[in-house]
Amino acid sequence: MADDNTLVRKGIISCLEQLGGIELVMEAKDGLELIHKLERANELPDHFVGYQHAYDGRRQTTELIKSKWPDIGVFVLTVFDNERYMIRMIQRDAKWVHSERS
């Protein structure tokens, strides 16, 4: 799980853990820290979850993860409705969860 907002990151982690069957093996404050952790990892995670803020580096992080570790699944959580961004991420094999802002 990677996100620069500690409160958001911890909240998403808590929600995922409550679902059961999910084990958090790596947590990072941003994409760069995540990449460094993946490079040093003895065992790679099955999936990477990132929360999409407007115009952050998630696309570059996803591209690098998919090029270096193609077997890691990528899930992007977002409240932003940016169709071009979504298409690019899906083309890079990212799974997408979009939640409308209320």
N, C-alpha and C positions, 0 to 999 in steps of 0.2 A: 504494500500500500504506500502510495506516495502522494503527499500534498503539503504545500508550504504553510497551511493554516493548521496549527496543532489541534485546535478545537474541532474543526471539520474532520481532520484525519482520525482523531480519537473517536469521534461520533460514528463515523463510517465503520471503523474497526469494530466498535461495540455492536452496531447493527448486524454486521456480517457474522460475528461470533455468536450472536443470539440465534441465527438461523441454524446453527449446528452443522457439523461436518466440514467446517472451514477452520484451517489452522493458519494463523498468521506466522510467517517465517521471516519476514523482512519488512521493515518500516523505514521510510525515508522522508525527509522534509522537502525534497525536490527531486527532479529527474536526474540531476548530476550526482547527488548522493546515492540515488538508487543504482545508477550505472556503476559507480565505484563499489558498492556492496555486491552487485552481481558479479563483477570481475574478480572479487576476492572470495566468493562463496564456494564452499565445498560441495554444496548441493543446491541446485537451482529450484526456484518455486515453479509451480505449474502455471500460475497466472500472475499478472500484474494488474492492479486496480489503481486507476488514477481519477481524481476529481477534476473536471475541466473548468477552469476559470476562463474568463474572456482573454483570448490572445496570450496564453502562457506558452511554455515550452513543451507541452504534452505531445504535440505532433512530432517534434524532433526526438524526444525520448522514445516514443513508440517506434519511429523509424529505426533508431539505433538498436533497440531491443529486438525488433523483428529481423534485423539484418545479422546481428551477432548471435542471437539465441532464438531461432525461428520456432522452436517448440514451446516457448512461453506464450500462453494466451494473454491477450490484452483486453481489459474491460475499462471503458471510459464512462464515468458518471458525470452528468452535466445538467445545468438548468438553462443553458444558452441554446438558442435556436439559430445555428449558423450552418446552413445547408452545405455550402462548399467545404467547410471543415469536416462535417460528418461524412461526406462522400470520400474525402481524402483518407480519413481514418479507417473507414470500412474497406477501402481499396488496399489498405495496409493490414487487413485481416483483424482489425479491432472490432470487438463487440461493443454495442452502444446501449446505454440506458439514458433516456431523456426524460426529465421531469419538468412539467410546466411550472413556472413560477406563479404563485397565487397572489 
